[in-house]
């Protein structure tokens, strides 16, 4: 007989993932981009969740559509819990485009899951990286020359 504490009820018995404490874990990683738009201010995109092979295409679409905003763009990665190579590619491609097309943008990177891959690849010095949304917005708006 099966241990019923590991199975869900209903017509089909399917296992439900559990974390180390025995509590049920989320079925899939949550990813979202919460956008803030204000007149005469940079577009601010708060990215939430992992940036990996599955979510990087959505991030790329968003960035490609918004990095050309007249007032610039701030990409807040404060709530990103995993940054894979595909996400780093989006960031480096965006920087290359910004240099080529004279676009203004900034990345907020202040957590280990984001800073670690940036540091390992030496990208923190190559990307317009800031520790807070306020500093990034000031840099993109042109009111501060450097807050890195």
Beta strands, then each sheet from edge to edge (+ up, - down):
strand 1: 32-36
strand 2: 43-51
strand 3: 73-83
strand 4: 105-108
strand 5: 129-130
sheet 1: 1+ 2- 3- 4- 5-
end
